[in-house]
Amino acid sequence: MSAPAFEHGLVLGKFYPLHAGHQALIRQATAVCERVTVQVHASQVESIPLQERMAWVRAEHPTVRVVGAYDEGEVDFDSAAAWDQHMTVIEALLNAPVDAVLTSDAYGAELARRLDAQWMQCDPGRVATPVSGTAVRADVAGHWWALSAPVRASFARRVVVVGAESTGTTTLSRALAEHYGTTWVPEFGREWTLLRAGGPEAPWHTGEFDLVAREQSAQEDRAAATAPRPLIVCDTDALATTLWHERYVGSRSTSVEAYAAGRRTPDLYLLTGDEIPFVQDGMRDGEHVRGWMQERFREVLAAQAVPWQEVRGSHAERMGAAVAAVDALVAAGWSLKDPLG
């Protein structure tokens, strides 16, 4: 095997967000360089945090050195003063000289000259990988193919269906996922009820709800990372788990609530109404507290910032209201959480 052509290569960009074009550039750098530094340059006015962008690159390219900084210099490649400003940031992030600069755009020639390195232009005009950060920001769904799993996990819209026992959360959430042709995340707590020692009859403990909240969240994140479109539908979440702790343990849990508070919030909650008949499926025992649970869900959802809507009536009526709410979310683009600015 021949030795790499260069000792130390540099790739830099905004990675706003990381996309397939960036990925190809970094892979090319690792193929021709003994070691690679990837610099992530952000601005305070941009809506994706610097650390999140750096985490994306590290997750996808664990062998490269990833560093980052805020660079508020003017983007003007014809201005020597602007270049001087950018070079102050670039050179401060380097831990050793570079002998190769890899870019797609033509600014790489001047950057390489200033670093006394060789410029390697990769995919000029983005012919091989027709994507740019600007294009992704303008149409996330249309460029979903160009986003890696960590980026998808950040940007997938999350709709969570919650409700008291036997109010149709599973039926509605699964039907919504099928309607939108996307991934459905089932309720892990139901699975755990069958797996746990003693089954549904044994007393519940706080540690079990910690486990359920974390596993439910892990399944949600995996679904977001692999969904065929930027939308997933979940049957419950960590916030709902805090209420189930109240229901089964008889008190609130600081650990479960702290975990739920630290989670990424969904984009929409749908609360299923308790006006439909209670159906005993062999696991349920909460008909006597269903009204109390419904009211607790209303209280908790009203106290948090995520939009929510209660859906009632027949399955068709619930689906109609739920689809209208999700359609409004999709039609709003990315403005509710605005991850892409």
N, C-alpha and C positions, 0 to 999 in steps of 0.2 A: 504494500500500500504506500502510495506516494505521500510525502509530507504535505501539510496544508500550505497553500501559496503565501499566506500572511500569518504573522504572529498574533496580532491584536486588531480585531475589526470593531468598527463603531457603527451602530444603527441608532438613529434617533427619530423621534416623532411625538405627536400628541397622543396617539392611540386613543382617539376620541370618537368611537371606541376602537379597541383592537379588532381587526377584521382579517379576512383571508389574504389580502394583499400584504399586510404587515407580517403575517405568518410566513408567507413565501419568502419575504425579504430576510427575515431572521433565520429561516432554514438555510437559505443560500449563504448567509454569513457564517453559520456554524460549519458549513461544508467546506469553506475555503480558508477559514481562520482557525488558528490554534485555540484562541479564546475570543470571546465576543462580549462587548459591553453594549447593553441596550439602555439608552437614556430616554426617559419619559418626561416630556416638557408640558406643563399645564399652565393654565392661567386662573387667577382667582375668580374671574367672571364666568368660568365654565362650570357646568352643573355636575359633572362626574368627578368625584374626589381623586386627587393624585394617587393616593395610596391604593384605591380600588383598581386603577389602571395598572399600577405596578404589580398588583396581585394577579391580575389576568395574565400578564406576560410571564410572571414566574410560574404560574400554574401550567402554562402551555409550553414553556421553554426552560425547564429546570436547570439546564447546564450553563446558561448564560448569566452574566452579572447584570442585574437590573438595578438601576439607580434613577432618581427622579428629582425634579425641582420645579418650582414655579418660575416661569420666565415671562415677564411682563413687557419685554421689548417689542417694538413695532415690527410687524412682519413686512419687511420691505427689502427684498434681495438686491435692490439696486443702491441701497444706502449703506455706505461704509460705516456710518455711526450706528445704524441698527445692527449691522454685523458685529461690530465691536461689543455691543451690549449682549448679544446672544453668545458670543464667544466667551465672555466672562463666566456665564452659567455653564457652558459646555466644558470648558477647561477645568472648572472647579469640581466637576463630577468625575473627571478622569483620574484614575489611580496610577496610570502609566501611559506613555506615548502610544499612539495608534499608528499602524502603517497601512490601514485600509479603511475607507469610508464607503458604506454601501447605501445607496438611495435609489429610488425610482425617479424622483424629480431632479431637474437640472441644477438645483442649488447645491447638490453634492460636489460639483466641481470646485466651487469656491470654498466650501467647507474643507474639502481635502487639501486644497492649496494652503489654507490657513493652519492646518494641522500638520503640514509637511507629510502628507500621506497620499496614497494612490486612491483614485476614485473608481469605484466599480458600480456602473449603472445597471440596475436590474429591472427588467420589464418596463422599459420606457413607454409612456403612453398607457400603461396598465392594460396591455392587450391580452396577456395571458390570464390575468386576474382582474377582470373589469369591475373594480369596486374602489370606493374612496370613503373616507370618514364623512365627508359632506353628503354623499349619496345615501349612506346608511342613516345619518341623522334625519334626512328628509323623508325616508321611507324604510322604517325598521322592518316591517313585515315583508316588503319586497326584497330585502337583502338578508333575510333570516338565514339563507344558505351560507352566507359569508361570515357568520358569527360562530365562534367556538362555544363549547359548553359553559365555561365560566361566564362569558358575556351573556349568553342566553339566560342563564340563571338570574342574572342581574336585571334583565329587561322584560322577561315574560310577565304579562299581566296575570295577576292571581285573583281569582274569584273564589270566595269561600262561602259555602252553604252551612249554616249552623241552625240549631233548634233543639227544643226539648225532645224527650224520648217519644218515639213513634209519631213524629210530625212530618216524615217524608224527606228528610235531608238526603238520604242515599238515593232515593228514587229521582229526586230533582237534580242533584249534582251529576249523577251518571247520565241522565237525559240531556242535560246542558252540554256536557263534554261531547256526547255523540252528535248533538246538533251542530256544534262548532268544529267537529272533526279534530278534536285535540285530546290531550291526556287528562284522564280522571285520576284523582288521588283518593283512594278509599280511606275509611276511618280505621286507623290502626288500633284504637282502643277496643273496638269490637273483636278484632283478632286476638288481642291480648287477653280479653275476658275468657276466651276459650283455652288459651295457652297457660294461664296462671294457675298456680297450685290452688285447688279448691274450687276452680271455675267461678261462675257468677255468684255463688252463695257465700264464699269466704269473705271476711272483712277486708276492706281496701286500706292501703297504706300510702303515705305521701310519696315514698320512693317509687311506687308504681306509676304515679302520675308524672313524676319527673321523667321517667323512662318513656311513657307514652307521648309526652309533649316533645321530647327530643327526637324520637323515632318518627312521629308524625311530620315534624319539621324536616327531617332528613329526607323522607320520601317526597315531600313537597319540593325540596330543592333539587332532588334528582329529576323529578318530573319537569321542572322548569328548564333544566339544562338540556333535556332531550326532547322536549315537546316539538311537534311538527310545525307549530305556528306560535307566535308570541302570546299565548294564552293558555292557562291551565285552570281546571275547576277542581276544587278540593272539598271533600266531605269532612268538615271540621278543621280546626287548627289549634295552635298552642293556647290562644286566648280562650277558646271554648273549653280547653282542658282545665283551665283554672276554675271554671264553673262546675265542671263535673267533679272536681275535687271537693268543692263545697257540698255538692249533692251527696257524695258517697262517704266522705270523711266527716262532714258536719262542720267544717271550718275552712277558712281561707289558708292558702299555702304561700309563704313568702318565697320559697324556692321556685315553685312553678310560675308564680306571678312575675318574679324577676326574670326568669328565662323568657316568658312570653313578651315582656316589655322590651327585651333586647333583640327580639326577632324583627326581621324585615316585615313591615305591615303589608297586608294585601291591598288590592286596589278597590275591592268592593266586597261587602258582606251581604248575603241574602239570608234572611231569617224566615224559616218556614213556620206558618201559623199552627196553633194548637186546636183549631176548630174541627179537625177531622177526627174520626173515631180512633180510639186507642186500639192497637192490634198487638196481641200477645204472641210473640214468636218463640217463646221458651227461654229467652234471656232477659226480658224486660220485667221490671218490678216497680216502675215509677209512675204509674197512672195517678196515684194520689198526690204526687208533687209536680205533675206536669204543668199546671197553671203557675205554680211558684217559679219553676225553671224558666218558663216563657217570659215571665216578668223580669227575672234576673238578666236574661239575654237582652231584653229591651234596655234595661238600665245600663248594662255594661257597654253595649253598642252605642248608646246615646252619649256616653261619657268619653268615647275615643274619637279620633279625627277621621277615620276612614268612612267614606260614604256607605250607608246601609239602607236596605229596604226590606220590609216584611211582605211576604207573598202569601196569599190565602186563596181558598176556594178549591175548585176541582184541579186535577193535574193539568188540564189544558189551560185553565186560568192562571195557575202558578207559572207554567212554562211561558205563557204570553207575557206576564209581568217581568219574569226573570230575563227573558230574551231581550225585552225592551231596555232593561237596565244595562245589560251587558253590551247591547248594540250602542247605547249612548256612550258607554265607556270607550268602546273601540272607535266610535265616530269622533270622540274628543281627541283622538291621536294620543299623544303622550303628555298631555297637559296636566293631568291630575297629579302625577308624581314628577313629570318632566325630567326623566333621567338623561335625556339627550340634549336638553336645551333647545 
